[in-house]
Amino acid sequence: IFFRLLFCGVLHGIFLSDAAHMMPVVCPICNVSFRTPATLQQHCTNVHPEMAASPGTATFKQQSQVRHGKSHKKVGSQRGQEDCASSHAPKSGKRWKCAECNKAFVTEGGLGEHMVAKHGTQEPSRPCTAQDPDAKHGLEAASRSTTAQDPDAQSDHSNSLEPEADTGAGADPTVTDPGIMQRMLSSAAGLLKRTLSGDEESTAARKPRMFNCWLCGRSYVEERGLISHLKNRHEVTLEQYRDRLMDLQRCQEAPQAAQGTSPTELHVANGHRTAAASSALQPSFHHLRQREQIQAQMLRVIRKPFPKASLYFFGSIAQTVSTAHSDLDLCVIIGPGHDSLWEPDVDREERAAVILKVRNALRKGGLVPVFAITKSRIPLCKFEGNAHLPPCDIGLKHDGVRNSSFVRRYVEADRKLLQPLLRIVNRWTKSAGINNSSTGWFSSYALTLMVLHQLVQAGTIGYIPLDQFPRDVSAYPELPEHVEATEFCTEDYGRLGKALEEFFIFYGHHWDVRSMVVHLRPPGEQLTKVDKDWTKYAVAIEDPFELDFNPAHQVGVGRWKAASSEFRMAALRLRDPTKVATFFQFF
């Protein structure tokens, strides 16, 4: 059943079963619905005192008395008798009764207001003397009072109180009369209207949120709330935030090169800065040696419960684009038959049992504190790090090893371009606060696919077919050799600066996020959300190997708007020689 609310014009709907559940008890005399039998009993006591003498209500009255008697079992006998006597005392006050709907009122004025509001009439109604505490026989008292006022009204009044023929002792209180159902639906609609109107009043009383954060869309009542949000979430002061707003206003159109400076000179200068920042972030020999030692120690501990286990690096370390402070991402291969853990018919609890054994082995080996996360898409052990060891994530699914080898092959094909570019993009997005998948932002892997997609489609780098990467992890090294790009020339700096700028311009201004999908397919091939039935996602990125997995599924519309504004500001700063230093201040 659908109905439209007059004060907001919104179409709402309820089910008949829901309406019947809201009003399950119906008075057999006047067809008025009630939510509980206790409410119906009170109604019958006030309005229909003759109902006690009706043969169709004997069962209901007896059951009501039994339920009422149970409430006095845990109370003392004397106190229970007093409470029972007081609860069964005759009620008075509502002496004026409506002739149309049998509703009673305390005063005649309340009855008059009811007649005007509900029935559009001002006909006088009789006082309901059935509630008179001095009346020993309610039906006879009501008849005498009605006869004294209007002799012709006796028959009508008697007929109105006559019970229906099907209200016997075994009558079913289920709603079957369309008139009763209409009353129930109107009561449900009235309840919904009162609830919504109450929310509207509370909303009106609530203070307005006048201070908006244009970086992520949140709003606050007071300015100090916005200042605290900017400090904790975006790591900027109020003055820096205002500067960003001015940049946002200038970023509404695609950025143009500054006057007096050629694009080539800008690209070369930005390429110099990017290569220098990448060189400052690259891991030292000490960090590379520490990773080898951590892998050897963990593998020795894990092989106690799993003698044939092996340990592989994946992520930024396996892609050779890590920094000195990168987390360690490792994958445990427990031995032959490891692939069976990821079959569709394998229960998640079986995978959780394996990761719990790995956690217990690491704890016994002295790696504390280490926690097991068993309810995530990929179960893993998480080590938060300490003064001597960096944070570590140890998982079971080996697809990350193949994905990292796939990205590393692109890096090895054009190391002078992709190694500093991927490192700077991932580091900049983390500093900008948009690289954290656990809070609804992008992951480093998703951003890497975005960089490769833009470069492959633009023809800057060549496309590498996917059939060169088998699923078997034994085809890949456990710890790939880390090689840094060196001996940059002017052309290399120009390509690097231009690629960095084009990445931010493409995703800040040109990419159609509403319909297109980021993918790593041959150049010129277009892929839309409709083709993959991914219209439910705000941002769609296709995994090269798991075609039904979207690495950006957690990114919502608000997050994308904030990220695209950051991309536009970065593009503006890279195109403006007076502001380019503000981009590299993150490094």
HELIX and SHEET records of a PDB file:
HELIX    1   1 LEU A   16  MET A   22  1                                   7    
HELIX    2   2 PRO A   37  VAL A   47  1                                  11    
HELIX    3   3 PRO A   49  ALA A   53  5                                   5    
HELIX    4   4 PRO A   55  THR A   57  5                                   3    
HELIX    5   5 ALA A   58  LYS A   70  1                                  13    
HELIX    6   6 SER A   77  SER A   87  1                                  11    
HELIX    7   7 GLU A  108  HIS A  114  1                                   7    
HELIX    8   8 MET A  115  HIS A  119  3                                   5    
HELIX    9   9 THR A  129  GLN A  131  5                                   3    
HELIX   10  10 GLY A  138  GLN A  149  1                                  12    
HELIX   11  11 ALA A  153  SER A  160  1                                   8    
HELIX   12  12 PRO A  178  ALA A  205  1                                  28    
HELIX   13  13 GLU A  223  HIS A  229  1                                   7    
HELIX   14  14 LEU A  230  HIS A  234  3                                   5    
HELIX   15  15 LEU A  238  ARG A  250  1                                  13    
HELIX   16  16 PRO A  263  LEU A  281  1                                  19    
HELIX   17  17 PHE A  285  ILE A  302  1                                  18    
HELIX   18  18 HIS A  338  TRP A  342  5                                   5    
HELIX   19  19 ARG A  348  LYS A  364  1                                  17    
HELIX   20  20 ASP A  399  ALA A  413  1                                  15    
HELIX   21  21 ARG A  415  ALA A  432  1                                  18    
HELIX   22  22 SER A  437  THR A  439  5                                   3    
HELIX   23  23 SER A  444  ALA A  458  1                                  15    
HELIX   24  24 LEU A  466  GLN A  468  5                                   3    
HELIX   25  25 VAL A  473  ALA A  475  5                                   3    
HELIX   26  26 THR A  490  ILE A  505  1                                  16    
HELIX   27  27 PHE A  506  HIS A  510  3                                   5    
HELIX   28  28 LYS A  529  LYS A  532  1                                   4    
HELIX   29  29 VAL A  557  ARG A  575  1                                  19    
HELIX   30  30 VAL A  580  PHE A  583  1                                   4    
HELIX   31  31 PHE A  584  PHE A  586  5                                   3    
SHEET    1   A 2 PHE A   2  ARG A   4  0                                        
SHEET    2   A 2 LEU A  11  GLY A  13 -1                                        
SHEET    1   B 2 VAL A  25  VAL A  26  0                                        
SHEET    2   B 2 SER A  33  PHE A  34 -1                                        
SHEET    1   C 2 TRP A  96  LYS A  97  0                                        
SHEET    2   C 2 ALA A 104  PHE A 105 -1                                        
SHEET    1   D 2 PHE A 211  ASN A 212  0                                        
SHEET    2   D 2 SER A 219  TYR A 220 -1                                        
SHEET    1   E 5 SER A 310  PHE A 314  0                                        
SHEET    2   E 5 LEU A 328  ILE A 333 -1                                        
SHEET    3   E 5 CYS A 392  GLY A 395  1                                        
SHEET    4   E 5 LEU A 380  PHE A 383 -1                                        
SHEET    5   E 5 VAL A 370  ILE A 373 -1                                        
END                                                                             
